[in-house]
Amino acid sequence: MMIPDFFQSPEPINNIGLLKILLGLFFVLFATFVGVEIRLENDEED
């Protein structure tokens, strides 16, 4: 098994922090994608 010791940590705080980081990155990428889509739609109207 090549599971890092980080994931075997008995402290749930580390897992919650990792989850928040992943959700934050996903939200930033999603918001960026939506922003680009809206910008492209506005450019097409001109």
Secondary structure as the mmCIF struct_conf table of DSSP 4:
data_model
#
loop_
_struct_conf.conf_type_id
_struct_conf.id
_struct_conf.beg_label_comp_id
_struct_conf.beg_label_asym_id
_struct_conf.beg_label_seq_id
_struct_conf.end_label_comp_id
_struct_conf.end_label_asym_id
_struct_conf.end_label_seq_id
HELX_RH_3T_P HELX_RH_3T_P1 ASP A 5 GLN A 8
BEND BEND1 PRO A 10 PRO A 10
HELX_RH_AL_P HELX_RH_AL_P1 PRO A 12 GLU A 45
#
